[in-house]
Amino acid sequence: MRGNRIAGLLMLALLVLALAFVPLFAGKFYVQFAAKILIMAIFAMSLDLLLGTTGMVSFGHAAFYGAGAYALALLTPQYQAASFWTSFPLAVAASAFLAFVIGLFVVRMQGIYFIMVTLAFAQMLYFLFYDTKIGGGNDGIFIDMRPVAKIGDWQPINLDNYSHVYYLALALFALVFLLLRTVLASPFGRVLAGIKANEQRMRSLGYATFRYKLACFVIAGATAGVAGYLAALQFGVVNPEMLGWHLSGAVMMMVILGGMGTLAGPVLGAAVWMLLELWFQDLTKHWHLLMGGFIVLTALFLPNGLIGLVARVAGGSVQRDA
Amino acid sequence: MDFNIFLIQVLNGVQYGLLLFLVASGLTLVFGIMGIINVAHGSFYMIGAYLAWSLAAQAGSFWLALPLAIVLSVLIGLALEWLVIRWLYKRDHLYQVLCTYGLILVFEELRSVLWGDDVRSLPIPALLNQSIPLTDTLTYPVYRLWISLVCLVVALGLYLAIQKTRLGMSIRAGATDRDMVQSLGINIQLVYRIVFAAGIALASFAGMIAAPVSAVAPGMGNHVLIICFVVVVIGGLGSVKGALIASLAIGLVDTFGKVVHLELGGVKLLPELSSMTVYVLMAGVLLWRPEGLFGRKL
């Protein structure tokens, strides 16, 4: 167990080190694409906390991603830049708060109700931004000026530079990975795993499962907000699609594709998913057909995701809770 | 709001609600009986509308297109159950959601390949293209009344089929205990296939009769799907009666949300936020009864 943990940390360190070299070799398109993968990896890891760890199948996780993104857009004054040091924590807090409010309603739901109600709440938010002028309507908002990350007069990172954005995404990716790992290994994380295995039993053991699930929902929402903030920062634009259910479905797919409940799985899933999308878009105008077919086949034939496939080929087995 | 306008809004709300019921009843039946959550259900609303549009253009008559489109929808439903859905019965809901989410992408793209991405419109059939005068200046279109009537007939037929026929008996029994029904010599696999195809046909039929009064457009199924989720959650999963009541409630709330003016402390709430009224209704019902109006206790 302990050996595993150290090996995992070593792998992460090596991965981050290798990824740190990307901007030295790749052109702008690929650096931005790699940053996008890292952002999606953060997003997928946050959903995995619900899906894989606690067994809460949220079909509206894009709501919190979008909340983080819209928070940056709304915190940026017109023709001026926001400060990274205030806008980032505020965006994450906004996502966390939204997750808390929605969580109060949805967390006591079970199974299929949970799926439908999370979806309905996310769509409610989608229509709020789509129909009203709060967030620029269906066109969204352009963020003309990227946030400035100044400490006094010193500017450690220039967010107008795409490589710097990439490094920010990489740093936050590593941070989120480590944080979630710590959460999962903590007694709190063990309770979550216990809830997934048998919530009734955890309740009989005296755990107030509602509070644990709500806390988990808030952490996942806040983490999704980190991803959304980064996405808004990188693309310089937010629109209602960032809250939409297509994104909720896609991120769910990344988690399943990689392998639920493994943290490394969603990262792998995000990378493979984004690369597939890039490839399919190159092949045909009707690439959704290929993507859809791929999803159907994965859901039918690859229940443990790619991590499970790797483990099976390697002759081992992946730990499954469900 | 004077009485005639009120009456028109009630009629509109009921018509919209009944249309929703056709889609939502299939969703709730497929879940209640087969234990399958099919998020691609809304796609069939779209497919129905496009089928009606293209067949009516080919055949030159809406009335000829309708039965053809229904037959085609049933066939698609049967094929889909056989190809994909039957593998999902024993799987976790998560994989059902994913797999059918993949199907949405496939159907949307097939629609794009077959019929293009343009918004189409289908003329109201000549026979029903009339209006009933309510006052000197206000009239109500006959076609909308016809939609409500047809939906009511279908709802009644559904009730009779489930409560009063042998097939309905097997369906109800299958929802309770699949294995027991199987060992009593009923081909439950066949029953499931019929239920699934019927659900698909209902959604598709709703799309067909809605086509002349709404734009036949890409993505039209997605909005309906989400609203139907709300309907099913409010009514209680698996309850057809609940779906009917919730559909009507949502139809009326949504319709009146768009015409009523409501201000609270100087903040304009309605009709500005009318697209959110149904979700507020859902949240309210869930706080009161987490299992929905007619759902089994959680």
Interface residues (C-beta under 8 A of the other chain):
Chain A: L51 V57 F59 F105 R108 M109 Q110 G111 I112 Y113 I115 M116 V117 L119 A120 F121 Q123 M124 F127 L128 Y130 D131 T132 W245 G249 M252 M253 I256 H286 H288 L289 M291 G292 G293 F294 I295 V296 T298 A299 L300 P303 A322
Chain B: F31 I37 V39 V84 W87 L88 R91 D92 H93 L94 Y95 Q96 V97 L98 C99 Y101 G102 L103 I104 L105 V106 F107 E108 E109 L110 S112 V113 N222 I226 F229 V230 V232 V233 L237 E272 L273 S274 S275 M276 Y279 M282 A283 L286 L287 P290 E291 L298
